[in-house]
Amino acid sequence: MRRMDQSIRLGSRLLRLNPPLLMAIINVTPDSFYASSRTQDSGAIRSALQQAVTEGADIIDIGACSTRPAVQSSAEQLADEQLEWERQAMALQVIRQSGVQVPISVDTFRPGIAQRAIEEYGVDMINDVSGGSEPMLDVVAKYNVCYVLMYNRSHDLHKTDNILCDALGFFSRKVDELHRRGVSDVIVDPGFGFGQTVQESLELLTNLRTLQHVGCPILAGVSRKRMAYEPQGLTPETCLEQTLRLERLAVEQGATVLRVHDVGVTRAMIRTMQTVNG
């Protein structure tokens, strides 16, 4: 697991990316695809937060609007912006009152939510599934906050039959724009499952190292997704072993941030990799 030392700035912190950082998922939603990640009241949020921190989370990622595949395909409706903000604000208030010092990320594609989270709660990172909409880039540039840029294939106007080349081209264009706007800390996310077939996601994961040419840290979010459970005929609830296998491959392929549901076992897996590889 040898790699070049990298670091990323989150607020006033400079975090090294070796070993890879773990971003713990806390969903303040009733409908996220993995039921066990759902926290719908302050008590559940507090409990999930404490567990994530105890197990070794480096970043807490709060999502308040599910973007699971059924929503992406318009089979179901997204939570509206007001509802998303009410959920998000409840979670952020619980976290700030807890005194936890772990950096906080907000998972949103809405610029208004991102701006309020930064201004009112001082969040350290915006995790955006939109693929870098212009209004979102305006917010990120205004506050120069750490930004997760995701490749959302369903929004890619330049896509071909080669997903790896398409993702590389997308990141090259968008990262250049972000740097020109003065955004200094960018993490790229291949967007597994967002407009991608299972086979495309697995192909992208297997060749993830190619994205290092962009020059940014790589985030891999494979936890309990269809690419982990569908090939084995499993479900999100029963694919932990397959998830860990894909996360291990992601690290081997250069991922320096893992977005995970299961912090403790993922941390143990990374320690084992370090031991084996010296």
C-alpha positions, 0 to 999 in steps of 0.5 A, a space after each residue: 500500500 505504498 503511495 506518495 504522501 498527500 494531504 488535504 485541507 479541511 477547514 483549519 486542519 491538514 489531513 494526511 492521506 496515507 493511510 486512506 481517510 475514512 468518511 463515515 456516512 450518516 443519512 438523515 433520511 427515511 429512504 436511503 438505499 441501505 436501511 441501517 444508515 438511516 437516522 431520523 431523529 437527534 438521538 439516532 444521529 448522536 448514536 451514529 456519530 459516536 459510533 463512527 468517531 469511536 471506530 475511527 472515522 476521519 470525516 463525517 458525511 451528512 446526507 439529507 436527501 437520498 440520491 439512490 438509483 430510483 431517485 436518479 431515474 426519476 422513479 421517485 421524487 427528491 426531497 425538496 430543498 426546505 425538507 433537505 435543509 431541515 434534516 441537514 440543520 438538525 444533524 449539524 446542530 446535534 454534531 456541533 452540540 456534541 463537541 466532536 472535532 472530526 471534520 464535517 462534510 455535507 452531501 448535497 447537490 444544492 448550492 443553497 444547502 451548501 452555502 447555508 451549511 458553510 455559513 451557519 455551521 462552518 462545515 469543512 467539505 461539500 460532497 456534491 453528486 451533481 457533477 459540478 454545476 456552475 452554481 455549486 462551483 460559485 459557492 465552493 469558490 466563494 468560500 474556498 471549501 474542500 470540494 468532492 467533485 463527482 463524475 455523474 455519468 448521467 449528466 455527462 454531455 461528452 460521454 462515449 463508450 469508454 467510461 475511463 476516458 470519459 471520466 478522465 476527460 471530465 475531471 481534467 476539465 472540471 478540476 482545471 476550472 476549479 483551480 482557475 476559480 481559486 479552489 485549492 482542495 479538490 477530491 475526485 469521486 468516480 461516482 460509482 452507480 451514478 449513471 453507470 451500469 454495474 459492469 461500467 462501475 467495476 471497469 472504472 474501479 479496476 482502472 482507478 489508478 488512471 485517475 491519478 493523472 488528474 493530480 487530486 486525491 481519489 475518493 471511492 464510494 463502493 460501500 454496499 452499492 449494487 456493484 458489491 451485491 448484485 453480481 453475487 445475488 445479494 442485498 445491501 444488507 448482506 454484502 459486507 464481505 464483497 464491499 470490503 473486497 472492493 474497498 481493498 481493490 480501491 485502495 490498491 488502485 490509489 484511492 485515498 478516501 473511502 466513503 463507508 457505512 462500516 467504519 470499524 471493519 474498514 479500519 481493520 482492513 486497512 491496518 491489515 493491508 499496512 501490516 502485509 505491505 509493510 
